[in-house]
Structures are given as structure tokens and as C-alpha cells.
Amino acid sequence: MKLNLPNQLTLLRCVLVPVFLAVLILPENIYVACLGSAALFGIASFTDMLDGKIARSRNLITNFGKFMDPLADKLLVFGALLGILYRFENIRPAFIWCAFIVIFRELAVTSMRLVVSGASGKVIAAKMIGKIKTVTQIAAVLIILLEPVAMELIASYTVPVASYIAMALMALMTLISGIDYIKSYWEFIDPSK
């Protein structure tokens, strides 16, 4: 099977996940780990936006892409969450709760999508709140990856305030979008409400 450009970008995102994790976890040098992993995460996140735009604008939407694109997104986000949990002990007690919220929401929504799709053949369309949630997650991961570099460079910068704010926003937007999706799910399966 020959893959079109959007599907190639989706596969590239999947391939970048273990490379991103290796760059985040293996180097002892904080600059290499943080700057390298942030660059890779940024590139992988950009391919997510790019593959969708290309697929829609050139009418290259395929069943493979419909399946692999959300899977690649989950792999990227889950990989980033696990890598951050492993690498950054200073924020781990708070971040573990954010990671739990994100992973639970993503798995719950994916399960509901499969139920609706299997029962009716229809897909509950993504809403703006879901897109905002995704942007918030990407921004939070990038902030958490880059803040340790700032803390190394600025002696008085000892508390990762930006990371805590980013975590709170990520958790909040993930919860709001999850609740919104559950409401849409119930309205979809019970139109009388």
C-alpha cells in the first residue's frame, strides 16, 4: 500500500515518539535532554496539525489516516507524559495527577468514540474545546520541557512556577473537554435529552 503525504506525516509522528523519549530520558546533560526533546516534540506536534490540513485540503482522507492519526496523537502525548514523569522528580508529585487526568480522559473518549462508531457508523465531530485542549497539552509539555533550562541559567529561578501553571491549565482544559465530550456522547445516544 502506497501512503499519501498526510499518512506519511502520521507515521513520522509515531517514529518520532521513541526518539523523543530517548532524547528526553538518556542524556545526563539537561540542555541536551530538554532542548532536544522539546524540539522533537514541537516537530511531532506540528506534523499533527499539518497532516490534517493537507488531508482535508487535498481530499486525501483515508481509513488508515482516520485510524492512525488519533493513535499517533495518543502515543505522542502519553509518551511525553511518561517521559516527564521519569525525568523530572521535582514536579512528579503534582504532575502524576495531571498525567492521570489526561490519560484517563483520552482513553475514555476514545472508548466512547468506538462505541458510537460501532453502533451507528457515525463519528462525534471534534469541537473547538477539544482543539483548545490539544493546544493546551502541547504548550504545557513544551513549557515543562523548557523551564529546567531557564532554571539552570537563572540562579534565582528555583521554583518551576510556569510548569505548575501549565499543568493546572492542561488538567483543567482536559477535564472541561472530557465533560463536554461525555455530554455530547449522551445526547448522541439519547436524542430526547
TORPA-4810 file (N, C-alpha, C, O; in nm, 3 decimals):
<nodes>
NODE_1_0.085_-0.119_0.000_0.000_0.000_0.000_0.088_0.124_0.000_0.178_0.138_0.083_M
NODE_2_0.061_0.214_-0.094_0.137_0.339_-0.102_0.067_0.442_-0.014_-0.053_0.465_-0.026_K
NODE_3_0.143_0.504_0.075_0.088_0.601_0.168_0.093_0.742_0.110_0.194_0.782_0.051_L
NODE_4_-0.015_0.817_0.127_-0.014_0.956_0.083_0.063_1.041_0.186_0.103_0.991_0.291_N
NODE_5_0.082_1.169_0.153_0.164_1.257_0.238_0.110_1.270_0.381_0.188_1.261_0.475_L
NODE_6_-0.022_1.292_0.400_-0.070_1.301_0.538_-0.043_1.174_0.619_-0.007_1.182_0.736_P
NODE_7_-0.059_1.058_0.557_-0.033_0.933_0.628_0.115_0.914_0.657_0.151_0.857_0.759_N
NODE_8_0.200_0.961_0.567_0.344_0.956_0.592_0.381_1.045_0.712_0.464_1.008_0.795_Q
NODE_9_0.317_1.162_0.720_0.342_1.251_0.834_0.294_1.188_0.965_0.357_1.204_1.069_L
NODE_10_0.181_1.118_0.958_0.130_1.049_1.077_0.227_0.942_1.122_0.255_0.929_1.241_T
NODE_11_0.280_0.864_1.027_0.378_0.761_1.062_0.508_0.823_1.115_0.571_0.768_1.205_L
NODE_12_0.547_0.936_1.058_0.665_1.006_1.108_0.646_1.043_1.255_0.738_1.031_1.335_L
NODE_13_0.525_1.088_1.290_0.495_1.122_1.429_0.512_1.000_1.519_0.568_1.011_1.628_R
NODE_14_0.464_0.886_1.473_0.480_0.761_1.551_0.627_0.727_1.571_0.668_0.686_1.680_C
NODE_15_0.707_0.744_1.466_0.850_0.712_1.472_0.923_0.810_1.564_1.020_0.772_1.631_V
NODE_16_0.878_0.934_1.567_0.943_1.036_1.650_0.922_1.012_1.799_1.002_1.059_1.881_L
NODE_17_0.817_0.941_1.837_0.787_0.923_1.980_0.902_0.852_2.053_0.949_0.906_2.154_V
NODE_18_0.949_0.735_2.009_1.060_0.673_2.083_1.190_0.754_2.075_1.269_0.752_2.169_P
NODE_19_1.211_0.825_1.964_1.330_0.910_1.953_1.321_1.024_2.055_1.417_1.054_2.125_V
NODE_20_1.204_1.086_2.062_1.178_1.192_2.161_1.204_1.140_2.303_1.270_1.207_2.382_F
NODE_21_1.151_1.022_2.334_1.169_0.966_2.468_1.316_0.940_2.499_1.363_0.968_2.609_L
NODE_22_1.388_0.886_2.402_1.531_0.859_2.422_1.608_0.988_2.449_1.693_0.993_2.537_A
NODE_23_1.576_1.093_2.373_1.646_1.221_2.391_1.610_1.283_2.526_1.694_1.349_2.588_V
NODE_24_1.487_1.265_2.572_1.446_1.320_2.700_1.507_1.244_2.818_1.548_1.305_2.916_L
NODE_25_1.513_1.112_2.808_1.549_1.029_2.923_1.698_0.999_2.934_1.753_1.000_3.044_I
NODE_26_1.764_0.973_2.823_1.900_0.920_2.828_2.010_1.021_2.860_2.097_0.990_2.942_L
NODE_27_2.011_1.140_2.799_2.125_1.230_2.826_2.126_1.281_2.970_2.023_1.315_3.026_P
NODE_28_2.246_1.284_3.028_2.259_1.343_3.161_2.255_1.495_3.153_2.210_1.562_3.246_E
NODE_29_2.303_1.549_3.043_2.307_1.694_3.024_2.165_1.748_3.008_2.093_1.709_2.916_N
NODE_30_2.125_1.837_3.097_1.988_1.889_3.098_1.958_1.970_2.973_1.845_1.969_2.924_I
NODE_31_2.059_2.039_2.919_2.037_2.118_2.798_2.006_2.028_2.679_1.914_2.056_2.602_Y
NODE_32_2.082_1.923_2.663_2.060_1.829_2.553_1.924_1.763_2.567_1.847_1.756_2.471_V
NODE_33_1.893_1.716_2.689_1.766_1.646_2.712_1.647_1.738_2.689_1.553_1.702_2.618_A
NODE_34_1.650_1.855_2.749_1.534_1.943_2.743_1.518_2.011_2.607_1.409_2.011_2.550_C
NODE_35_1.625_2.068_2.556_1.615_2.138_2.427_1.591_2.039_2.313_1.511_2.065_2.224_L
NODE_36_1.661_1.925_2.317_1.643_1.824_2.213_1.503_1.765_2.213_1.441_1.752_2.108_G
NODE_37_1.454_1.729_2.330_1.320_1.668_2.338_1.211_1.771_2.306_1.111_1.737_2.244_S
NODE_38_1.230_1.895_2.346_1.132_1.999_2.313_1.126_2.021_2.162_1.017_2.038_2.106_A
NODE_39_1.242_2.022_2.097_1.245_2.038_1.950_1.173_1.921_1.882_1.093_1.942_1.791_A
NODE_40_1.202_1.800_1.926_1.137_1.683_1.865_0.986_1.682_1.892_0.908_1.649_1.804_L
NODE_41_0.947_1.718_2.014_0.804_1.723_2.046_0.735_1.830_1.963_0.623_1.810_1.915_F
NODE_42_0.799_1.944_1.947_0.743_2.052_1.865_0.725_2.010_1.720_0.622_2.038_1.659_G
NODE_43_0.826_1.942_1.665_0.816_1.893_1.526_0.705_1.791_1.513_0.625_1.797_1.419_I
NODE_44_0.698_1.696_1.607_0.594_1.593_1.602_0.455_1.657_1.615_0.362_1.616_1.545_A
NODE_45_0.440_1.756_1.702_0.311_1.824_1.718_0.274_1.900_1.592_0.157_1.904_1.554_S
NODE_46_0.372_1.959_1.527_0.347_2.032_1.402_0.297_1.936_1.294_0.209_1.973_1.216_F
NODE_47_0.352_1.814_1.288_0.304_1.718_1.187_0.158_1.682_1.211_0.086_1.650_1.116_T
NODE_48_0.113_1.688_1.336_-0.027_1.659_1.367_-0.118_1.763_1.300_-0.219_1.728_1.239_D
NODE_49_-0.081_1.889_1.313_-0.159_1.995_1.250_-0.149_1.987_1.098_-0.248_2.004_1.027_M
NODE_50_-0.028_1.962_1.051_-0.002_1.963_0.908_-0.073_1.848_0.835_-0.130_1.870_0.728_L
NODE_51_-0.069_1.726_0.891_-0.130_1.614_0.818_-0.280_1.632_0.801_-0.336_1.597_0.697_D
NODE_52_-0.347_1.687_0.904_-0.490_1.711_0.893_-0.524_1.816_0.789_-0.617_1.800_0.710_G
NODE_53_-0.447_1.925_0.789_-0.471_2.032_0.690_-0.451_1.981_0.548_-0.533_2.009_0.460_K
NODE_54_-0.344_1.907_0.526_-0.317_1.855_0.392_-0.425_1.756_0.350_-0.473_1.761_0.237_I
NODE_55_-0.463_1.667_0.441_-0.563_1.565_0.408_-0.696_1.630_0.369_-0.760_1.589_0.273_A
NODE_56_-0.737_1.732_0.445_-0.866_1.798_0.415_-0.857_1.883_0.289_-0.949_1.879_0.207_R
NODE_57_-0.750_1.958_0.272_-0.740_2.049_0.157_-0.723_1.974_0.025_-0.768_2.023_-0.079_S
NODE_58_-0.659_1.858_0.027_-0.635_1.781_-0.096_-0.726_1.659_-0.109_-0.709_1.576_-0.198_R
NODE_59_-0.823_1.651_-0.018_-0.916_1.537_-0.018_-0.842_1.403_-0.016_-0.868_1.314_-0.096_N
NODE_60_-0.748_1.392_0.079_-0.667_1.271_0.093_-0.702_1.195_0.221_-0.618_1.125_0.278_L
NODE_61_-0.825_1.208_0.265_-0.868_1.140_0.388_-0.887_0.991_0.358_-0.959_0.953_0.266_I
NODE_62_-0.820_0.908_0.439_-0.827_0.763_0.420_-0.867_0.695_0.551_-0.858_0.755_0.658_T
NODE_63_-0.912_0.570_0.541_-0.944_0.494_0.661_-0.820_0.473_0.746_-0.826_0.476_0.869_N
NODE_64_-0.705_0.451_0.680_-0.579_0.436_0.752_-0.550_0.562_0.834_-0.511_0.553_0.950_F
NODE_65_-0.568_0.678_0.773_-0.544_0.805_0.841_-0.641_0.829_0.955_-0.603_0.878_1.061_G
NODE_66_-0.769_0.792_0.933_-0.869_0.808_1.039_-0.834_0.724_1.161_-0.862_0.763_1.274_K
NODE_67_-0.773_0.609_1.137_-0.735_0.521_1.248_-0.602_0.564_1.310_-0.590_0.575_1.432_F
NODE_68_-0.502_0.589_1.225_-0.366_0.612_1.274_-0.344_0.752_1.332_-0.266_0.767_1.425_M
NODE_69_-0.412_0.853_1.279_-0.388_0.989_1.326_-0.418_1.004_1.475_-0.334_1.054_1.550_D
NODE_70_-0.539_0.962_1.522_-0.562_0.974_1.666_-0.472_0.884_1.749_-0.435_0.919_1.861_P
NODE_71_-0.436_0.768_1.693_-0.346_0.678_1.766_-0.208_0.742_1.781_-0.148_0.736_1.888_L
NODE_72_-0.158_0.803_1.675_-0.029_0.872_1.681_-0.032_0.987_1.782_0.064_1.010_1.854_A
NODE_73_-0.145_1.058_1.786_-0.160_1.167_1.883_-0.151_1.114_2.026_-0.081_1.172_2.110_D
NODE_74_-0.220_1.004_2.053_-0.218_0.944_2.187_-0.077_0.896_2.223_-0.031_0.918_2.335_K
NODE_75_-0.010_0.832_2.128_0.126_0.786_2.153_0.219_0.902_2.189_0.301_0.892_2.280_L
NODE_76_0.205_1.012_2.116_0.290_1.128_2.140_0.263_1.188_2.278_0.356_1.214_2.354_L
NODE_77_0.137_1.209_2.310_0.102_1.271_2.439_0.137_1.178_2.555_0.198_1.222_2.652_V
NODE_78_0.099_1.050_2.544_0.129_0.955_2.652_0.280_0.940_2.670_0.330_0.934_2.782_F
NODE_79_0.353_0.934_2.560_0.498_0.925_2.567_0.558_1.045_2.639_0.648_1.030_2.722_G
NODE_80_0.507_1.165_2.606_0.557_1.287_2.670_0.526_1.285_2.820_0.612_1.321_2.901_A
NODE_81_0.405_1.244_2.856_0.368_1.241_2.997_0.456_1.144_3.075_0.504_1.176_3.184_L
NODE_82_0.477_1.026_3.020_0.560_0.925_3.088_0.705_0.969_3.096_0.772_0.948_3.197_L
NODE_83_0.755_1.029_2.988_0.893_1.078_2.988_0.914_1.188_3.092_1.017_1.191_3.160_G
NODE_84_0.818_1.279_3.103_0.826_1.386_3.202_0.822_1.329_3.343_0.899_1.370_3.430_I
NODE_85_0.733_1.232_3.365_0.726_1.168_3.497_0.859_1.104_3.534_0.901_1.110_3.650_L
NODE_86_0.924_1.043_3.438_1.051_0.976_3.464_1.163_1.077_3.490_1.243_1.060_3.582_Y
NODE_87_1.168_1.182_3.408_1.283_1.273_3.409_1.281_1.376_3.523_1.385_1.405_3.583_R
NODE_88_1.164_1.430_3.553_1.159_1.547_3.642_1.099_1.512_3.778_0.978_1.519_3.798_F
NODE_89_1.187_1.475_3.870_1.142_1.438_4.005_1.080_1.555_4.080_0.990_1.535_4.162_E
NODE_90_1.127_1.676_4.055_1.081_1.792_4.130_0.933_1.822_4.110_0.868_1.876_4.201_N
NODE_91_0.877_1.788_3.993_0.734_1.816_3.970_0.649_1.688_3.971_0.528_1.694_3.952_I
NODE_92_0.713_1.575_3.994_0.642_1.446_3.985_0.519_1.437_4.073_0.415_1.390_4.025_R
NODE_93_0.523_1.479_4.202_0.402_1.463_4.286_0.278_1.533_4.230_0.167_1.480_4.243_P
NODE_94_0.295_1.649_4.169_0.180_1.719_4.109_0.151_1.666_3.969_0.036_1.649_3.931_A
NODE_95_0.258_1.640_3.894_0.239_1.601_3.753_0.173_1.465_3.738_0.103_1.442_3.639_F
NODE_96_0.192_1.376_3.834_0.131_1.243_3.821_-0.021_1.253_3.814_-0.086_1.174_3.746_I
NODE_97_-0.079_1.351_3.886_-0.224_1.371_3.881_-0.268_1.427_3.747_-0.372_1.388_3.694_W
NODE_98_-0.189_1.518_3.693_-0.221_1.572_3.559_-0.213_1.461_3.454_-0.300_1.450_3.368_C
NODE_99_-0.109_1.380_3.463_-0.093_1.269_3.368_-0.211_1.173_3.378_-0.262_1.126_3.277_A
NODE_100_-0.253_1.143_3.501_-0.367_1.054_3.521_-0.493_1.111_3.456_-0.565_1.040_3.386_F
NODE_101_-0.520_1.240_3.478_-0.637_1.305_3.420_-0.633_1.297_3.268_-0.733_1.262_3.204_I
NODE_102_-0.519_1.330_3.209_-0.506_1.330_3.063_-0.523_1.189_3.007_-0.600_1.169_2.913_V
NODE_103_-0.453_1.092_3.064_-0.461_0.955_3.012_-0.602_0.900_3.028_-0.655_0.837_2.936_I
NODE_104_-0.663_0.922_3.145_-0.800_0.874_3.167_-0.896_0.936_3.067_-0.979_0.866_3.009_F
NODE_105_-0.887_1.067_3.047_-0.977_1.136_2.954_-0.959_1.082_2.813_-1.058_1.053_2.745_R
NODE_106_-0.834_1.070_2.769_-0.810_1.025_2.632_-0.861_0.882_2.610_-0.921_0.853_2.506_E
NODE_107_-0.838_0.795_2.706_-0.886_0.657_2.691_-1.039_0.650_2.698_-1.100_0.574_2.623_L
NODE_108_-1.100_0.729_2.786_-1.247_0.729_2.798_-1.312_0.781_2.670_-1.407_0.721_2.620_A
NODE_109_-1.260_0.891_2.617_-1.317_0.949_2.495_-1.297_0.855_2.377_-1.387_0.838_2.295_V
NODE_110_-1.180_0.796_2.367_-1.154_0.701_2.258_-1.251_0.583_2.267_-1.303_0.538_2.165_T
NODE_111_-1.274_0.533_2.386_-1.368_0.421_2.405_-1.509_0.462_2.363_-1.577_0.386_2.295_S
NODE_112_-1.552_0.581_2.403_-1.685_0.627_2.365_-1.697_0.645_2.214_-1.800_0.612_2.155_M
NODE_113_-1.592_0.697_2.152_-1.594_0.712_2.006_-1.611_0.576_1.938_-1.686_0.564_1.840_R
NODE_114_-1.541_0.476_1.989_-1.553_0.342_1.931_-1.693_0.285_1.948_-1.746_0.222_1.856_L
NODE_115_-1.755_0.308_2.063_-1.891_0.259_2.088_-1.988_0.325_1.992_-2.069_0.257_1.929_V
NODE_116_-1.982_0.458_1.980_-2.073_0.530_1.891_-2.050_0.490_1.747_-2.145_0.465_1.672_V
NODE_117_-1.925_0.483_1.707_-1.891_0.447_1.570_-1.937_0.305_1.537_-1.992_0.279_1.430_S
NODE_118_-1.915_0.213_1.631_-1.955_0.074_1.609_-2.105_0.057_1.606_-2.157_-0.024_1.529_G
NODE_119_-2.177_0.132_1.690_-2.322_0.117_1.699_-2.395_0.186_1.583_-2.496_0.136_1.534_A
NODE_120_-2.343_0.301_1.540_-2.416_0.378_1.440_-2.339_0.404_1.312_-2.396_0.446_1.211_S
NODE_121_-2.209_0.379_1.315_-2.126_0.411_1.199_-2.095_0.559_1.190_-2.031_0.603_1.094_G
NODE_122_-2.139_0.638_1.288_-2.116_0.783_1.286_-2.006_0.820_1.385_-1.974_0.744_1.477_K
NODE_123_-1.949_0.935_1.362_-1.842_0.986_1.449_-1.889_1.116_1.511_-1.941_1.203_1.441_V
NODE_124_-1.870_1.131_1.641_-1.899_1.259_1.706_-1.786_1.354_1.668_-1.669_1.329_1.700_I
NODE_125_-1.822_1.461_1.601_-1.721_1.553_1.549_-1.644_1.620_1.662_-1.697_1.645_1.771_A
NODE_126_-1.518_1.649_1.633_-1.436_1.721_1.730_-1.487_1.865_1.741_-1.527_1.926_1.641_A
NODE_127_-1.486_1.917_1.863_-1.532_2.054_1.886_-1.412_2.143_1.913_-1.300_2.096_1.931_K
NODE_128_-1.439_2.273_1.915_-1.332_2.370_1.941_-1.267_2.346_2.077_-1.146_2.363_2.091_M
NODE_129_-1.347_2.306_2.177_-1.291_2.282_2.311_-1.187_2.170_2.307_-1.089_2.174_2.382_I
NODE_130_-1.208_2.072_2.221_-1.110_1.964_2.206_-0.981_2.014_2.143_-0.872_1.969_2.180_G
NODE_131_-0.994_2.105_2.049_-0.874_2.162_1.985_-0.797_2.248_2.086_-0.674_2.247_2.090_K
NODE_132_-0.872_2.324_2.167_-0.808_2.406_2.271_-0.736_2.316_2.371_-0.626_2.347_2.415_I
NODE_133_-0.800_2.204_2.407_-0.737_2.107_2.498_-0.605_2.057_2.441_-0.506_2.047_2.513_K
NODE_134_-0.605_2.026_2.313_-0.483_1.975_2.249_-0.373_2.080_2.250_-0.258_2.049_2.282_T
NODE_135_-0.407_2.202_2.217_-0.308_2.311_2.218_-0.254_2.333_2.359_-0.134_2.355_2.378_V
NODE_136_-0.343_2.326_2.458_-0.301_2.342_2.598_-0.205_2.230_2.639_-0.106_2.256_2.707_T
NODE_137_-0.234_2.108_2.598_-0.146_1.996_2.631_-0.008_2.013_2.566_0.095_1.992_2.630_Q
NODE_138_-0.007_2.052_2.439_0.120_2.072_2.368_0.200_2.184_2.435_0.320_2.170_2.460_I
NODE_139_0.133_2.295_2.465_0.201_2.408_2.529_0.255_2.368_2.666_0.367_2.404_2.702_A
NODE_140_0.175_2.294_2.743_0.219_2.252_2.877_0.342_2.164_2.869_0.437_2.183_2.945_A
NODE_141_0.342_2.068_2.778_0.459_1.980_2.763_0.582_2.061_2.726_0.689_2.040_2.782_V
NODE_142_0.568_2.154_2.631_0.683_2.235_2.590_0.734_2.323_2.705_0.855_2.336_2.723_L
NODE_143_0.644_2.381_2.781_0.685_2.463_2.896_0.760_2.378_2.998_0.864_2.418_3.049_I
NODE_144_0.705_2.260_3.028_0.768_2.172_3.127_0.905_2.125_3.078_0.997_2.108_3.159_I
NODE_145_0.919_2.103_2.948_1.048_2.060_2.894_1.151_2.173_2.893_1.270_2.149_2.910_L
NODE_146_1.105_2.296_2.873_1.199_2.408_2.858_1.230_2.482_2.988_1.337_2.542_3.000_L
NODE_147_1.139_2.477_3.084_1.162_2.553_3.208_1.289_2.511_3.283_1.357_2.598_3.338_E
NODE_148_1.326_2.382_3.288_1.452_2.346_3.357_1.575_2.415_3.298_1.671_2.441_3.370_P
NODE_149_1.573_2.445_3.168_1.686_2.516_3.106_1.691_2.658_3.164_1.799_2.706_3.199_V
NODE_150_1.576_2.724_3.173_1.572_2.858_3.232_1.618_2.854_3.377_1.687_2.945_3.423_A
NODE_151_1.579_2.749_3.449_1.619_2.738_3.590_1.770_2.717_3.604_1.830_2.760_3.702_M
NODE_152_1.831_2.650_3.507_1.977_2.633_3.509_2.048_2.764_3.480_2.155_2.790_3.535_E
NODE_153_1.990_2.846_3.395_2.055_2.970_3.351_2.036_3.086_3.449_2.120_3.175_3.456_L
NODE_154_1.924_3.084_3.524_1.893_3.194_3.615_1.901_3.143_3.759_1.817_3.063_3.801_I
NODE_155_1.999_3.188_3.832_2.026_3.135_3.967_1.908_3.154_4.062_1.882_3.068_4.147_A
NODE_156_1.837_3.266_4.050_1.727_3.294_4.142_1.598_3.220_4.106_1.500_3.224_4.181_S
NODE_157_1.598_3.154_3.992_1.480_3.083_3.941_1.483_2.940_3.996_1.543_2.851_3.936_Y
NODE_158_1.420_2.919_4.111_1.432_2.788_4.179_1.302_2.708_4.184_1.305_2.587_4.208_T
NODE_159_1.189_2.774_4.163_1.060_2.703_4.168_1.001_2.702_4.027_0.990_2.808_3.964_V
NODE_160_0.964_2.585_3.975_0.910_2.577_3.838_0.766_2.626_3.828_0.673_2.548_3.804_P
NODE_161_0.748_2.756_3.848_0.614_2.816_3.852_0.541_2.798_3.720_0.423_2.762_3.718_V
NODE_162_0.610_2.822_3.609_0.546_2.809_3.478_0.497_2.667_3.454_0.390_2.646_3.397_A
NODE_163_0.574_2.569_3.499_0.533_2.429_3.484_0.407_2.400_3.563_0.317_2.331_3.515_S
NODE_164_0.399_2.452_3.686_0.281_2.429_3.769_0.157_2.495_3.708_0.049_2.437_3.708_Y
NODE_165_0.173_2.616_3.656_0.061_2.684_3.590_0.018_2.608_3.466_-0.101_2.588_3.443_I
NODE_166_0.116_2.565_3.386_0.086_2.489_3.264_0.016_2.357_3.297_-0.078_2.317_3.227_A
NODE_167_0.062_2.289_3.404_-0.003_2.164_3.446_-0.148_2.189_3.485_-0.237_2.113_3.447_M
NODE_168_-0.172_2.296_3.562_-0.308_2.326_3.607_-0.399_2.355_3.488_-0.512_2.305_3.482_A
NODE_169_-0.350_2.435_3.393_-0.430_2.465_3.273_-0.456_2.341_3.189_-0.566_2.321_3.139_L
NODE_170_-0.353_2.257_3.175_-0.368_2.133_3.098_-0.473_2.044_3.163_-0.561_1.991_3.094_M
NODE_171_-0.466_2.027_3.294_-0.563_1.942_3.364_-0.703_2.000_3.354_-0.800_1.927_3.330_A
NODE_172_-0.715_2.132_3.370_-0.846_2.197_3.364_-0.909_2.182_3.225_-1.026_2.143_3.214_L
NODE_173_-0.834_2.213_3.120_-0.890_2.204_2.984_-0.918_2.059_2.946_-1.013_2.032_2.872_M
NODE_174_-0.838_1.967_2.996_-0.863_1.824_2.969_-0.993_1.781_3.035_-1.072_1.710_2.974_T
NODE_175_-1.015_1.824_3.160_-1.140_1.791_3.230_-1.261_1.854_3.161_-1.362_1.787_3.139_L
NODE_176_-1.251_1.982_3.126_-1.363_2.051_3.062_-1.398_1.985_2.930_-1.516_1.960_2.902_I
NODE_177_-1.297_1.956_2.848_-1.325_1.894_2.718_-1.380_1.753_2.735_-1.464_1.709_2.657_S
NODE_178_-1.332_1.681_2.837_-1.383_1.547_2.863_-1.529_1.549_2.903_-1.608_1.468_2.856_G
NODE_179_-1.565_1.642_2.992_-1.705_1.657_3.035_-1.792_1.696_2.916_-1.902_1.643_2.900_I
NODE_180_-1.743_1.787_2.833_-1.817_1.829_2.714_-1.839_1.710_2.620_-1.947_1.694_2.563_D
NODE_181_-1.737_1.629_2.603_-1.750_1.514_2.514_-1.849_1.413_2.570_-1.928_1.355_2.495_Y
NODE_182_-1.847_1.390_2.702_-1.942_1.297_2.764_-2.085_1.347_2.744_-2.175_1.268_2.716_I
NODE_183_-2.106_1.479_2.759_-2.238_1.536_2.733_-2.281_1.511_2.589_-2.395_1.471_2.564_K
NODE_184_-2.191_1.534_2.494_-2.222_1.509_2.353_-2.254_1.362_2.329_-2.344_1.328_2.253_S
NODE_185_-2.179_1.275_2.396_-2.200_1.130_2.383_-2.340_1.092_2.430_-2.410_1.018_2.361_Y
NODE_186_-2.381_1.142_2.547_-2.513_1.109_2.599_-2.624_1.166_2.512_-2.727_1.101_2.491_W
NODE_187_-2.604_1.287_2.461_-2.703_1.345_2.370_-2.711_1.266_2.240_-2.818_1.254_2.180_E
NODE_188_-2.599_1.212_2.197_-2.595_1.134_2.073_-2.668_1.002_2.088_-2.742_0.961_1.998_F
NODE_189_-2.647_0.933_2.201_-2.712_0.803_2.219_-2.855_0.815_2.271_-2.933_0.720_2.262_I
NODE_190_-2.889_0.934_2.326_-3.026_0.957_2.374_-3.071_1.095_2.326_-3.064_1.192_2.402_D
NODE_191_-3.116_1.104_2.201_-3.150_1.234_2.142_-3.264_1.307_2.213_-3.283_1.426_2.189_P
NODE_192_-3.340_1.240_2.300_-3.450_1.304_2.370_-3.401_1.406_2.472_-3.479_1.489_2.518_S
NODE_193_-3.272_1.399_2.509_-3.219_1.490_2.612_-3.161_1.614_2.549_-3.111_1.702_2.620_K
</nodes>
